[in-house]
Amino acid sequence: MKAFIEYLVQAVVDLPEEVRVDEEPGEIATTYRVHVAPSDLGKAIGKQGRIANAMRVLAKASAMKHKRRVYLEVVGAPAEVNAD
Amino acid sequence: MSAVSHDVDFSAYASPLEAVVAELDQILQVAELDLEPVARVWNEPHLEIELVGPDAAGTFGRSGKYLDALQYVANLVVVRRVGPGVRIIVDACGYREQRAATLTELALEFAAQVKERQEECELDPLPPHERRLVHQAISDDPGIRTYSEGEEPDRRLIIAPR
């Protein structure tokens, strides 16, 4: 599933090397957080959220077989961790 | 790639139809869906692809939601990676044909009601290709006219008396 989301997002953005998908397994649902370059946010989400929604629908179709739930979030660039 | 036989002669067109099918196959594989794309009809620029496999009947052949999502995403990827000139139409278990029959039937029913009551009738949101089907089914009826309102994906077709 992670590979699928990565593949799809990389295919629609301008900076595929900036795409990172975090997988957060939960008890009944797995959450996927999609990080893209700030300039690619609109491309990854799509007009009216169409791309993000289509990805959700397909992720659901695939997850249903494994009786899993998935949540998908598109977030901006990964937050910088300041270690000072 | 798969060993299935396609109904479309890939060599008959200069654009890389085979690459389009391979791209869709790749999407289905990474999505962990048990579906295989089989090219059925090439009607430029539309390439009709049937999804065959265990997930066809259960999920994709039952609701247009999954087919439309896959079709939307696949076209985005294909335009990006293979180039424009080919639009994919995906189907499973004859869903599109059945849906077209249902929509045509509904369209005729609504048109009859609109004429009888002389009142507009607003349909639920439909994707563009389905709105076109409804429109086409009743466009030659002189007693009514159709138009659409709203923004995708909430755009609705309205049937109005003329």
gemmi code that builds the backbone of each chain (N, CA, C; Angstrom):
import gemmi

chains = {
    "A": [
        ("MET", (0.816, -1.204, 0.000), (0.000, 0.000, 0.000), (0.856, 1.262, 0.000)),
        ("LYS", (1.909, 1.223, 0.823), (2.810, 2.371, 0.885), (3.462, 2.598, -0.495)),
        ("ALA", (3.835, 1.483, -1.112), (4.466, 1.568, -2.432), (3.508, 2.178, -3.447)),
        ("PHE", (2.244, 1.812, -3.325), (1.217, 2.296, -4.238), (1.036, 3.814, -4.100)),
        ("ILE", (0.915, 4.262, -2.861), (0.714, 5.692, -2.622), (1.933, 6.482, -3.103)),
        ("GLU", (3.111, 5.947, -2.818), (4.344, 6.590, -3.263), (4.389, 6.704, -4.785)),
        ("TYR", (4.067, 5.598, -5.423), (4.100, 5.518, -6.885), (3.181, 6.556, -7.511)),
        ("LEU", (1.971, 6.621, -6.966), (0.971, 7.516, -7.505), (1.340, 8.977, -7.309)),
        ("VAL", (1.766, 9.305, -6.097), (2.095, 10.692, -5.796), (3.309, 11.121, -6.619)),
        ("GLN", (4.294, 10.238, -6.717), (5.488, 10.564, -7.502), (5.141, 10.814, -8.963)),
        ("ALA", (4.082, 10.125, -9.432), (3.709, 10.268, -10.840), (3.020, 11.596, -11.125)),
        ("VAL", (2.437, 12.232, -10.109), (1.671, 13.452, -10.377), (2.362, 14.743, -9.941)),
        ("VAL", (3.457, 14.659, -9.201), (4.128, 15.883, -8.738), (5.302, 16.249, -9.648)),
        ("ASP", (5.819, 17.457, -9.439), (6.971, 17.921, -10.226), (8.300, 17.468, -9.621)),
        ("LEU", (8.302, 17.279, -8.300), (9.537, 16.891, -7.628), (9.369, 15.531, -6.941)),
        ("PRO", (9.394, 14.443, -7.753), (9.140, 13.107, -7.180), (10.152, 12.717, -6.111)),
        ("GLU", (11.376, 13.266, -6.197), (12.381, 12.865, -5.203), (12.083, 13.435, -3.824)),
        ("GLU", (11.158, 14.406, -3.754), (10.803, 15.010, -2.466), (9.642, 14.283, -1.778)),
        ("VAL", (9.113, 13.256, -2.451), (7.944, 12.569, -1.905), (8.367, 11.573, -0.826)),
        ("ARG", (7.684, 11.643, 0.304), (7.935, 10.667, 1.356), (6.593, 10.249, 1.951)),
        ("VAL", (6.402, 8.963, 2.130), (5.163, 8.469, 2.718), (5.486, 7.792, 4.042)),
        ("ASP", (4.875, 8.277, 5.116), (5.046, 7.654, 6.435), (3.878, 6.736, 6.713)),
        ("GLU", (4.195, 5.573, 7.209), (3.168, 4.590, 7.514), (3.058, 4.468, 9.022)),
        ("GLU", (1.852, 4.628, 9.527), (1.637, 4.551, 10.972), (0.599, 3.488, 11.265)),
        ("PRO", (1.042, 2.282, 11.605), (0.081, 1.209, 11.845), (-0.684, 1.440, 13.141)),
        ("GLY", (-1.975, 1.190, 13.112), (-2.790, 1.291, 14.311), (-3.494, -0.028, 14.537)),
        ("GLU", (-4.362, -0.086, 15.527), (-5.011, -1.353, 15.851), (-5.925, -1.833, 14.724)),
        ("ILE", (-6.775, -0.928, 14.234), (-7.665, -1.334, 13.145), (-7.363, -0.597, 11.844)),
        ("ALA", (-6.677, 0.516, 11.960), (-6.437, 1.308, 10.751), (-4.972, 1.703, 10.635)),
        ("THR", (-4.534, 1.790, 9.401), (-3.185, 2.287, 9.144), (-3.309, 3.688, 8.563)),
        ("THR", (-2.525, 4.606, 9.102), (-2.541, 5.968, 8.585), (-1.318, 6.183, 7.705)),
        ("TYR", (-1.538, 6.766, 6.531), (-0.439, 7.099, 5.633), (-0.353, 8.610, 5.526)),
        ("ARG", (0.812, 9.139, 5.832), (1.002, 10.591, 5.701), (1.912, 10.839, 4.506)),
        ("VAL", (1.379, 11.589, 3.579), (2.122, 11.866, 2.353), (2.788, 13.229, 2.473)),
        ("HIS", (4.108, 13.249, 2.361), (4.848, 14.506, 2.398), (5.351, 14.822, 0.994)),
        ("VAL", (5.088, 16.058, 0.574), (5.588, 16.496, -0.729), (6.204, 17.874, -0.579)),
        ("ALA", (6.932, 18.296, -1.607), (7.487, 19.644, -1.603), (6.325, 20.640, -1.535)),
        ("PRO", (6.507, 21.763, -0.812), (5.417, 22.738, -0.658), (4.827, 23.162, -2.006)),
        ("SER", (5.684, 23.276, -3.018), (5.198, 23.710, -4.330), (4.353, 22.632, -5.013)),
        ("ASP", (4.443, 21.407, -4.525), (3.704, 20.294, -5.130), (2.408, 19.950, -4.398)),
        ("LEU", (2.127, 20.687, -3.324), (0.969, 20.362, -2.493), (-0.319, 20.311, -3.327)),
        ("GLY", (-0.494, 21.334, -4.154), (-1.698, 21.398, -4.979), (-1.783, 20.238, -5.953)),
        ("LYS", (-0.644, 19.845, -6.510), (-0.619, 18.741, -7.474), (-0.988, 17.428, -6.802)),
        ("ALA", (-0.502, 17.235, -5.577), (-0.757, 15.965, -4.883), (-2.201, 15.862, -4.402)),
        ("ILE", (-2.800, 17.018, -4.096), (-4.172, 16.998, -3.585), (-5.163, 17.051, -4.739)),
        ("GLY", (-4.865, 17.881, -5.727), (-5.742, 17.985, -6.888), (-6.855, 18.989, -6.665)),
        ("LYS", (-7.509, 19.392, -7.760), (-8.629, 20.322, -7.657), (-9.748, 19.658, -6.876)),
        ("GLN", (-10.293, 20.382, -5.898), (-11.352, 19.841, -5.034), (-10.910, 18.546, -4.362)),
        ("GLY", (-9.607, 18.359, -4.219), (-9.108, 17.150, -3.570), (-9.298, 15.883, -4.377)),
        ("ARG", (-9.447, 16.043, -5.704), (-9.788, 14.867, -6.525), (-8.725, 13.779, -6.509)),
        ("ILE", (-7.447, 14.202, -6.556), (-6.393, 13.189, -6.600), (-6.305, 12.460, -5.258)),
        ("ALA", (-6.298, 13.245, -4.183), (-6.239, 12.637, -2.856), (-7.436, 11.705, -2.637)),
        ("ASN", (-8.625, 12.142, -3.095), (-9.812, 11.311, -2.916), (-9.756, 10.026, -3.729)),
        ("ALA", (-9.287, 10.126, -4.970), (-9.178, 8.923, -5.805), (-8.193, 7.940, -5.173)),
        ("MET", (-7.105, 8.482, -4.614), (-6.133, 7.604, -3.957), (-6.754, 6.927, -2.746)),
        ("ARG", (-7.591, 7.669, -2.021), (-8.269, 7.087, -0.854), (-9.178, 5.934, -1.269)),
        ("VAL", (-9.936, 6.166, -2.329), (-10.871, 5.141, -2.807), (-10.103, 3.870, -3.193)),
        ("LEU", (-8.992, 4.045, -3.926), (-8.232, 2.878, -4.381), (-7.510, 2.198, -3.224)),
        ("ALA", (-7.015, 3.006, -2.291), (-6.361, 2.429, -1.122), (-7.368, 1.594, -0.333)),
        ("LYS", (-8.622, 2.091, -0.301), (-9.675, 1.383, 0.408), (-9.996, 0.058, -0.286)),
        ("ALA", (-10.085, 0.091, -1.617), (-10.396, -1.113, -2.383), (-9.362, -2.196, -2.087)),
        ("SER", (-8.111, -1.784, -2.007), (-7.046, -2.739, -1.751), (-7.040, -3.194, -0.295)),
        ("ALA", (-7.311, -2.275, 0.625), (-7.264, -2.593, 2.054), (-8.417, -3.482, 2.490)),
        ("MET", (-9.568, -3.338, 1.828), (-10.755, -4.117, 2.199), (-10.484, -5.615, 2.156)),
        ("LYS", (-9.625, -5.992, 1.203), (-9.324, -7.418, 1.044), (-8.627, -7.971, 2.266)),
        ("HIS", (-7.852, -7.101, 2.912), (-7.121, -7.539, 4.100), (-7.858, -7.137, 5.369)),
        ("LYS", (-9.137, -6.743, 5.209), (-9.964, -6.313, 6.325), (-9.258, -5.222, 7.137)),
        ("ARG", (-8.628, -4.332, 6.436), (-7.933, -3.230, 7.090), (-8.621, -1.917, 6.734)),
        ("ARG", (-8.383, -0.918, 7.540), (-8.835, 0.420, 7.182), (-7.614, 1.268, 6.915)),
        ("VAL", (-7.764, 2.228, 6.048), (-6.642, 3.128, 5.779), (-7.092, 4.576, 5.875)),
        ("TYR", (-6.217, 5.402, 6.381), (-6.432, 6.844, 6.349), (-5.297, 7.439, 5.552)),
        ("LEU", (-5.603, 8.410, 4.747), (-4.569, 9.018, 3.937), (-4.616, 10.534, 4.120)),
        ("GLU", (-3.480, 11.081, 4.448), (-3.384, 12.532, 4.634), (-2.281, 13.050, 3.744)),
        ("VAL", (-2.538, 14.152, 3.099), (-1.464, 14.809, 2.355), (-1.024, 16.002, 3.188)),
        ("VAL", (0.220, 15.996, 3.598), (0.739, 17.111, 4.387), (1.873, 17.775, 3.613)),
        ("GLY", (2.250, 18.984, 4.045), (3.305, 19.728, 3.355), (4.666, 19.118, 3.595)),
        ("ALA", (5.673, 19.899, 3.412), (7.036, 19.419, 3.601), (7.216, 18.922, 5.025)),
        ("PRO", (8.046, 17.894, 5.209), (8.268, 17.391, 6.553), (8.801, 18.491, 7.459)),
        ("ALA", (8.274, 18.554, 8.667), (8.688, 19.607, 9.593), (10.161, 19.441, 9.948)),
        ("GLU", (10.871, 20.543, 9.956), (12.290, 20.502, 10.329), (12.389, 20.237, 11.826)),
        ("VAL", (13.252, 19.323, 12.170), (13.458, 19.052, 13.592), (14.662, 19.865, 14.058)),
        ("ASN", (14.412, 20.783, 14.966), (15.489, 21.602, 15.486), (16.027, 21.004, 16.781)),
        ("ALA", (17.255, 20.582, 16.735), (17.827, 19.872, 17.884), (18.678, 20.781, 18.748)),
        ("ASP", (18.241, 22.040, 18.893), (19.068, 22.889, 19.751), (18.387, 23.289, 21.048)),
    ],
    "B": [
        ("MET", (5.114, -8.645, -17.769), (3.751, -8.455, -18.291), (3.003, -9.784, -18.355)),
        ("SER", (1.717, -9.691, -18.553), (0.859, -10.864, -18.508), (0.864, -11.623, -19.822)),
        ("ALA", (0.262, -12.787, -19.766), (0.215, -13.613, -20.967), (-1.168, -13.567, -21.616)),
        ("VAL", (-2.020, -12.626, -21.166), (-3.365, -12.563, -21.734), (-3.306, -12.017, -23.150)),
        ("SER", (-4.329, -12.354, -23.937), (-4.339, -11.848, -25.300), (-5.258, -10.637, -25.386)),
        ("HIS", (-4.772, -9.577, -25.985), (-5.549, -8.358, -26.131), (-6.303, -8.367, -27.449)),
        ("ASP", (-7.452, -7.693, -27.455), (-8.248, -7.619, -28.678), (-7.786, -6.488, -29.584)),
        ("VAL", (-6.875, -5.674, -29.070), (-6.423, -4.520, -29.839), (-5.068, -4.812, -30.460)),
        ("ASP", (-4.961, -4.484, -31.730), (-3.684, -4.653, -32.414), (-2.817, -3.435, -32.121)),
        ("PHE", (-1.854, -3.597, -31.227), (-1.047, -2.470, -30.776), (-0.231, -1.838, -31.902)),
        ("SER", (0.108, -2.639, -32.891), (0.967, -2.130, -33.967), (0.209, -1.210, -34.914)),
        ("ALA", (-1.149, -1.178, -34.771), (-1.958, -0.402, -35.703), (-1.933, 1.089, -35.397)),
        ("TYR", (-1.262, 1.491, -34.324), (-1.258, 2.890, -33.947), (0.144, 3.294, -33.529)),
        ("ALA", (0.536, 4.466, -33.943), (1.900, 4.901, -33.676), (2.160, 5.166, -32.194)),
        ("SER", (1.120, 5.631, -31.486), (1.294, 5.936, -30.067), (1.465, 4.643, -29.274)),
        ("PRO", (2.225, 4.692, -28.219), (2.563, 3.457, -27.512), (1.430, 2.905, -26.642)),
        ("LEU", (0.441, 2.298, -27.291), (-0.683, 1.726, -26.553), (-0.220, 0.652, -25.585)),
        ("GLU", (0.791, -0.080, -26.029), (1.295, -1.163, -25.191), (1.867, -0.594, -23.886)),
        ("ALA", (2.519, 0.565, -24.003), (3.090, 1.221, -22.818), (1.994, 1.673, -21.871)),
        ("VAL", (0.843, 2.077, -22.445), (-0.290, 2.505, -21.624), (-0.803, 1.329, -20.797)),
        ("VAL", (-0.966, 0.188, -21.453), (-1.447, -1.004, -20.763), (-0.434, -1.440, -19.694)),
        ("ALA", (0.848, -1.368, -20.037), (1.899, -1.741, -19.088), (1.878, -0.816, -17.863)),
        ("GLU", (1.612, 0.454, -18.124), (1.547, 1.436, -17.029), (0.387, 1.114, -16.087)),
        ("LEU", (-0.767, 0.799, -16.665), (-1.937, 0.442, -15.852), (-1.666, -0.837, -15.063)),
        ("ASP", (-1.011, -1.797, -15.722), (-0.656, -3.056, -15.069), (0.222, -2.776, -13.851)),
        ("GLN", (1.150, -1.850, -14.029), (2.063, -1.470, -12.946), (1.291, -0.854, -11.765)),
        ("ILE", (0.334, 0.031, -12.084), (-0.481, 0.661, -11.044), (-1.242, -0.406, -10.250)),
        ("LEU", (-1.855, -1.350, -10.968), (-2.642, -2.396, -10.312), (-1.760, -3.262, -9.427)),
        ("GLN", (-0.530, -3.495, -9.891), (0.387, -4.323, -9.095), (0.812, -3.639, -7.805)),
        ("VAL", (1.216, -2.378, -7.894), (1.627, -1.698, -6.664), (0.445, -1.459, -5.734)),
        ("ALA", (-0.772, -1.395, -6.307), (-1.961, -1.221, -5.475), (-2.387, -2.534, -4.838)),
        ("GLU", (-1.674, -3.603, -5.136), (-1.968, -4.938, -4.606), (-3.385, -5.372, -4.946)),
        ("LEU", (-3.804, -5.052, -6.166), (-5.115, -5.487, -6.629), (-4.930, -6.669, -7.575)),
        ("ASP", (-5.786, -7.688, -7.394), (-5.708, -8.858, -8.267), (-6.509, -8.599, -9.531)),
        ("LEU", (-5.969, -7.742, -10.374), (-6.647, -7.374, -11.609), (-5.632, -7.294, -12.726)),
        ("GLU", (-6.063, -7.735, -13.901), (-5.192, -7.660, -15.056), (-5.868, -6.808, -16.128)),
        ("PRO", (-5.144, -5.854, -16.714), (-5.771, -5.031, -17.745), (-5.735, -5.712, -19.109)),
        ("VAL", (-6.892, -5.778, -19.753), (-6.961, -6.361, -21.088), (-7.528, -5.312, -22.041)),
        ("ALA", (-6.753, -4.938, -23.044), (-7.194, -3.936, -24.001), (-8.290, -4.530, -24.879)),
        ("ARG", (-9.443, -3.868, -24.954), (-10.571, -4.396, -25.717), (-10.844, -3.612, -26.991)),
        ("VAL", (-10.972, -2.302, -26.874), (-11.336, -1.493, -28.038), (-10.443, -0.265, -28.119)),
        ("TRP", (-9.946, 0.027, -29.313), (-9.182, 1.247, -29.538), (-9.985, 2.125, -30.471)),
        ("ASN", (-10.544, 3.194, -29.895), (-11.365, 4.127, -30.653), (-10.781, 5.496, -30.358)),
        ("GLU", (-9.773, 5.837, -31.134), (-8.951, 7.005, -30.857), (-9.761, 8.216, -30.386)),
        ("PRO", (-9.392, 8.868, -29.285), (-8.233, 8.595, -28.427), (-8.545, 7.672, -27.245)),
        ("HIS", (-9.703, 6.999, -27.284), (-10.106, 6.195, -26.131), (-9.665, 4.741, -26.255)),
        ("LEU", (-8.951, 4.284, -25.251), (-8.565, 2.884, -25.184), (-9.382, 2.233, -24.077)),
        ("GLU", (-10.288, 1.327, -24.476), (-11.128, 0.657, -23.484), (-10.402, -0.554, -22.941)),
        ("ILE", (-10.287, -0.591, -21.625), (-9.563, -1.671, -20.981), (-10.472, -2.377, -19.994)),
        ("GLU", (-10.522, -3.681, -20.119), (-11.316, -4.464, -19.174), (-10.407, -5.009, -18.087)),
        ("LEU", (-10.852, -4.890, -16.857), (-10.095, -5.443, -15.737), (-10.585, -6.852, -15.475)),
        ("VAL", (-9.659, -7.800, -15.510), (-10.022, -9.195, -15.335), (-9.289, -9.744, -14.119)),
        ("GLY", (-9.986, -10.519, -13.304), (-9.331, -11.119, -12.152), (-10.229, -11.164, -10.939)),
        ("PRO", (-9.720, -11.716, -9.839), (-10.516, -11.928, -8.634), (-11.170, -10.661, -8.082)),
        ("ASP", (-10.532, -9.509, -8.216), (-11.100, -8.282, -7.653), (-12.108, -7.613, -8.584)),
        ("ALA", (-12.315, -8.171, -9.769), (-13.197, -7.529, -10.738), (-14.651, -7.594, -10.286)),
        ("ALA", (-15.144, -8.771, -9.968), (-16.549, -8.943, -9.623), (-16.873, -8.318, -8.267)),
        ("GLY", (-16.016, -8.554, -7.302), (-16.299, -8.142, -5.931), (-16.348, -6.649, -5.740)),
        ("THR", (-15.377, -5.953, -6.237), (-15.258, -4.527, -5.943), (-15.509, -3.676, -7.170)),
        ("PHE", (-14.714, -3.874, -8.195), (-14.712, -2.947, -9.324), (-15.925, -3.081, -10.231)),
        ("GLY", (-16.481, -4.293, -10.326), (-17.636, -4.465, -11.198), (-18.935, -4.071, -10.528)),
        ("ARG", (-18.860, -3.761, -9.217), (-20.094, -3.522, -8.479), (-20.414, -2.040, -8.332)),
        ("SER", (-19.374, -1.239, -8.309), (-19.617, 0.173, -8.099), (-18.718, 1.009, -9.000)),
        ("GLY", (-19.293, 2.070, -9.555), (-18.524, 2.933, -10.430), (-17.476, 3.740, -9.679)),
        ("LYS", (-17.633, 3.799, -8.353), (-16.717, 4.580, -7.528), (-15.267, 4.147, -7.720)),
        ("TYR", (-15.046, 2.851, -7.689), (-13.689, 2.319, -7.796), (-13.171, 2.434, -9.229)),
        ("LEU", (-14.048, 2.147, -10.171), (-13.653, 2.260, -11.577), (-13.279, 3.693, -11.922)),
        ("ASP", (-14.102, 4.641, -11.466), (-13.852, 6.046, -11.794), (-12.569, 6.550, -11.137)),
        ("ALA", (-12.319, 6.116, -9.900), (-11.094, 6.523, -9.203), (-9.869, 5.996, -9.948)),
        ("LEU", (-9.931, 4.729, -10.330), (-8.803, 4.126, -11.044), (-8.615, 4.794, -12.404)),
        ("GLN", (-9.713, 5.042, -13.081), (-9.650, 5.661, -14.402), (-9.036, 7.057, -14.319)),
        ("TYR", (-9.433, 7.811, -13.327), (-8.924, 9.175, -13.152), (-7.419, 9.172, -12.903)),
        ("VAL", (-7.012, 8.346, -11.956), (-5.609, 8.261, -11.562), (-4.761, 7.691, -12.711)),
        ("ALA", (-5.271, 6.661, -13.375), (-4.528, 6.023, -14.462), (-4.283, 7.008, -15.594)),
        ("ASN", (-5.294, 7.835, -15.902), (-5.127, 8.810, -16.978), (-4.099, 9.877, -16.626)),
        ("LEU", (-4.084, 10.277, -15.356), (-3.078, 11.245, -14.911), (-1.675, 10.692, -15.113)),
        ("VAL", (-1.485, 9.459, -14.668), (-0.171, 8.830, -14.748), (0.233, 8.615, -16.208)),
        ("VAL", (-0.734, 8.172, -17.004), (-0.437, 7.868, -18.408), (-0.061, 9.126, -19.179)),
        ("VAL", (-0.802, 10.204, -18.960), (-0.488, 11.458, -19.650), (0.916, 11.918, -19.254)),
        ("ARG", (1.240, 11.727, -17.995), (2.536, 12.156, -17.481), (3.678, 11.297, -18.013)),
        ("ARG", (3.457, 9.990, -18.047), (4.564, 9.083, -18.370), (4.613, 8.645, -19.816)),
        ("VAL", (3.466, 8.540, -20.460), (3.454, 8.057, -21.845), (3.156, 9.200, -22.814)),
        ("GLY", (2.475, 10.234, -22.325), (2.144, 11.355, -23.184), (0.659, 11.415, -23.476)),
        ("PRO", (0.185, 12.575, -23.970), (-1.240, 12.694, -24.280), (-1.571, 11.910, -25.555)),
        ("GLY", (-2.818, 11.904, -25.935), (-3.180, 11.200, -27.158), (-3.921, 9.911, -26.890)),
        ("VAL", (-3.851, 9.443, -25.639), (-4.596, 8.238, -25.272), (-5.354, 8.511, -23.980)),
        ("ARG", (-6.652, 8.224, -24.001), (-7.447, 8.294, -22.778), (-7.916, 6.881, -22.454)),
        ("ILE", (-7.757, 6.505, -21.197), (-8.150, 5.157, -20.796), (-9.589, 5.147, -20.287)),
        ("ILE", (-10.335, 4.138, -20.695), (-11.646, 3.876, -20.101), (-11.550, 2.492, -19.472)),
        ("VAL", (-11.728, 2.398, -18.169), (-11.643, 1.073, -17.548), (-13.035, 0.547, -17.234)),
        ("ASP", (-13.172, -0.755, -17.384), (-14.451, -1.415, -17.120), (-14.166, -2.744, -16.434)),
        ("ALA", (-15.161, -3.263, -15.757), (-15.049, -4.588, -15.145), (-16.424, -5.222, -15.132)),
        ("CYS", (-16.484, -6.456, -15.561), (-17.736, -7.230, -15.528), (-18.910, -6.504, -16.194)),
        ("GLY", (-18.627, -5.782, -17.261), (-19.700, -5.114, -18.000), (-20.403, -4.009, -17.242)),
        ("TYR", (-19.741, -3.447, -16.217), (-20.377, -2.418, -15.397), (-20.806, -1.203, -16.213)),
        ("ARG", (-19.910, -0.716, -17.077), (-20.194, 0.530, -17.808), (-21.420, 0.396, -18.711)),
        ("GLU", (-21.521, -0.760, -19.372), (-22.640, -0.971, -20.282), (-23.962, -1.023, -19.507)),
        ("GLN", (-23.916, -1.720, -18.374), (-25.100, -1.846, -17.533), (-25.516, -0.486, -16.996)),
        ("ARG", (-24.520, 0.278, -16.572), (-24.757, 1.603, -16.027), (-25.354, 2.517, -17.102)),
        ("ALA", (-24.833, 2.385, -18.330), (-25.346, 3.199, -19.428), (-26.814, 2.885, -19.676)),
        ("ALA", (-27.180, 1.610, -19.614), (-28.567, 1.199, -19.824), (-29.447, 1.781, -18.722)),
        ("THR", (-28.974, 1.704, -17.485), (-29.721, 2.235, -16.345), (-29.928, 3.739, -16.483)),
        ("LEU", (-28.852, 4.446, -16.839), (-28.930, 5.906, -16.954), (-29.865, 6.332, -18.076)),
        ("THR", (-29.811, 5.597, -19.192), (-30.688, 5.909, -20.318), (-32.146, 5.742, -19.917)),
        ("GLU", (-32.412, 4.666, -19.203), (-33.768, 4.386, -18.757), (-34.261, 5.495, -17.813)),
        ("LEU", (-33.403, 5.860, -16.850), (-33.734, 6.924, -15.905), (-33.974, 8.243, -16.630)),
        ("ALA", (-33.125, 8.531, -17.601), (-33.220, 9.788, -18.342), (-34.590, 9.909, -19.015)),
        ("LEU", (-35.035, 8.823, -19.639), (-36.315, 8.834, -20.329), (-37.463, 9.022, -19.340)),
        ("GLU", (-37.330, 8.374, -18.187), (-38.346, 8.483, -17.152), (-38.447, 9.926, -16.642)),
        ("PHE", (-37.290, 10.508, -16.334), (-37.256, 11.883, -15.831), (-37.789, 12.856, -16.876)),
        ("ALA", (-37.406, 12.644, -18.122), (-37.849, 13.538, -19.191), (-39.368, 13.532, -19.292)),
        ("ALA", (-39.959, 12.357, -19.173), (-41.416, 12.238, -19.238), (-42.065, 12.999, -18.082)),
        ("GLN", (-41.468, 12.884, -16.897), (-42.001, 13.579, -15.714), (-41.901, 15.091, -15.860)),
        ("VAL", (-40.738, 15.535, -16.364), (-40.496, 16.975, -16.507), (-41.539, 17.582, -17.449)),
        ("LYS", (-41.833, 16.876, -18.532), (-42.799, 17.381, -19.497), (-44.208, 17.402, -18.900)),
        ("GLU", (-44.515, 16.367, -18.136), (-45.843, 16.260, -17.550), (-46.077, 17.377, -16.536)),
        ("ARG", (-45.079, 17.600, -15.672), (-45.256, 18.589, -14.599), (-44.800, 19.985, -14.994)),
        ("GLN", (-44.105, 20.091, -16.135), (-43.540, 21.378, -16.554), (-42.680, 21.992, -15.440)),
        ("GLU", (-41.847, 21.139, -14.862), (-41.005, 21.548, -13.741), (-39.609, 20.992, -13.949)),
        ("GLU", (-38.590, 21.763, -13.560), (-37.209, 21.286, -13.678), (-36.942, 20.112, -12.751)),
        ("CYS", (-35.954, 19.323, -13.124), (-35.581, 18.202, -12.286), (-34.054, 18.148, -12.215)),
        ("GLU", (-33.527, 18.198, -11.002), (-32.073, 18.195, -10.823), (-31.607, 16.794, -10.431)),
        ("LEU", (-30.625, 16.284, -11.151), (-30.117, 14.939, -10.866), (-29.009, 14.989, -9.816)),
        ("ASP", (-28.715, 13.854, -9.234), (-27.572, 13.752, -8.315), (-26.289, 14.016, -9.091)),
        ("PRO", (-25.210, 14.372, -8.393), (-23.942, 14.595, -9.118), (-23.512, 13.338, -9.874)),
        ("LEU", (-23.064, 13.547, -11.113), (-22.575, 12.430, -11.932), (-21.243, 12.835, -12.545)),
        ("PRO", (-20.372, 11.877, -12.809), (-19.138, 12.196, -13.529), (-19.459, 12.627, -14.966)),
        ("PRO", (-18.547, 13.349, -15.623), (-18.817, 13.916, -16.950), (-19.354, 12.909, -17.968)),
        ("HIS", (-18.726, 11.721, -18.045), (-19.164, 10.778, -19.080), (-20.580, 10.282, -18.816)),
        ("GLU", (-20.992, 10.250, -17.547), (-22.351, 9.794, -17.248), (-23.383, 10.892, -17.493)),
        ("ARG", (-22.979, 12.148, -17.256), (-23.882, 13.264, -17.581), (-24.133, 13.305, -19.080)),
        ("ARG", (-23.052, 13.016, -19.846), (-23.197, 13.029, -21.299), (-24.165, 11.945, -21.758)),
        ("LEU", (-24.105, 10.789, -21.119), (-25.013, 9.694, -21.471), (-26.470, 10.106, -21.273)),
        ("VAL", (-26.743, 10.734, -20.122), (-28.109, 11.178, -19.830), (-28.542, 12.211, -20.861)),
        ("HIS", (-27.647, 13.165, -21.109), (-27.953, 14.228, -22.067), (-28.265, 13.651, -23.456)),
        ("GLN", (-27.402, 12.713, -23.887), (-27.581, 12.122, -25.212), (-28.894, 11.348, -25.334)),
        ("ALA", (-29.271, 10.701, -24.225), (-30.466, 9.861, -24.259), (-31.720, 10.670, -24.546)),
        ("ILE", (-31.729, 11.969, -24.152), (-32.954, 12.752, -24.285), (-32.778, 14.038, -25.094)),
        ("SER", (-31.608, 14.191, -25.719), (-31.319, 15.464, -26.387), (-32.190, 15.707, -27.612)),
        ("ASP", (-32.718, 14.650, -28.211), (-33.542, 14.879, -29.417), (-35.025, 15.039, -29.080)),
        ("ASP", (-35.334, 15.135, -27.802), (-36.707, 15.379, -27.368), (-36.963, 16.891, -27.416)),
        ("PRO", (-37.860, 17.369, -28.281), (-38.056, 18.820, -28.418), (-38.738, 19.448, -27.202)),
        ("GLY", (-39.318, 18.642, -26.330), (-40.055, 19.173, -25.186), (-39.183, 19.546, -23.996)),
        ("ILE", (-37.911, 19.164, -24.034), (-37.054, 19.442, -22.894), (-35.679, 19.933, -23.331)),
        ("ARG", (-34.945, 20.466, -22.371), (-33.541, 20.817, -22.612), (-32.751, 20.425, -21.376)),
        ("THR", (-31.453, 20.207, -21.531), (-30.623, 19.824, -20.393), (-29.441, 20.777, -20.282)),
        ("TYR", (-29.058, 21.055, -19.051), (-27.851, 21.826, -18.811), (-27.263, 21.398, -17.468)),
        ("SER", (-26.028, 21.796, -17.203), (-25.369, 21.369, -15.968), (-25.025, 22.571, -15.103)),
        ("GLU", (-25.004, 22.341, -13.804), (-24.673, 23.387, -12.839), (-23.738, 22.847, -11.780)),
        ("GLY", (-22.889, 23.714, -11.222), (-22.006, 23.323, -10.134), (-20.628, 22.958, -10.629)),
        ("GLU", (-19.747, 22.718, -9.694), (-18.354, 22.406, -9.994), (-18.107, 20.918, -9.790)),
        ("GLU", (-17.222, 20.354, -10.628), (-16.807, 18.962, -10.417), (-16.211, 18.835, -9.018)),
        ("PRO", (-16.403, 17.768, -8.325), (-17.146, 16.572, -8.723), (-18.622, 16.609, -8.317)),
        ("ASP", (-19.143, 17.831, -8.007), (-20.546, 17.950, -7.599), (-21.424, 18.521, -8.704)),
        ("ARG", (-20.930, 18.464, -9.931), (-21.691, 19.019, -11.040), (-22.927, 18.154, -11.302)),
        ("ARG", (-24.066, 18.845, -11.444), (-25.329, 18.134, -11.628), (-25.994, 18.509, -12.936)),
        ("LEU", (-26.655, 17.531, -13.524), (-27.393, 17.770, -14.754), (-28.817, 18.152, -14.377)),
        ("ILE", (-29.342, 19.143, -15.098), (-30.713, 19.574, -14.850), (-31.528, 19.369, -16.119)),
        ("ILE", (-32.664, 18.733, -15.957), (-33.581, 18.515, -17.070), (-34.712, 19.527, -16.908)),
        ("ALA", (-34.914, 20.356, -17.926), (-35.909, 21.419, -17.814), (-36.881, 21.363, -18.986)),
        ("PRO", (-38.128, 21.801, -18.748), (-39.080, 21.868, -19.868), (-38.678, 23.004, -20.800)),
        ("ARG", (-38.927, 22.829, -22.086), (-38.534, 23.877, -23.021), (-39.652, 24.905, -23.174)),
    ],
}
model = gemmi.Model(1)
for chain_id, residues in chains.items():
    chain = gemmi.Chain(chain_id)
    for i, (resn, *xyz) in enumerate(residues, 1):
        res = gemmi.Residue()
        res.name, res.seqid = resn, gemmi.SeqId(i, " ")
        for name, pos in zip(("N", "CA", "C"), xyz):
            atom = gemmi.Atom()
            atom.name, atom.element = name, gemmi.Element(name[0])
            atom.pos, atom.b_iso = gemmi.Position(*pos), 0.0
            res.add_atom(atom)
        chain.add_residue(res)
    model.add_chain(chain)
structure = gemmi.Structure()
structure.add_model(model)
structure.setup_entities()
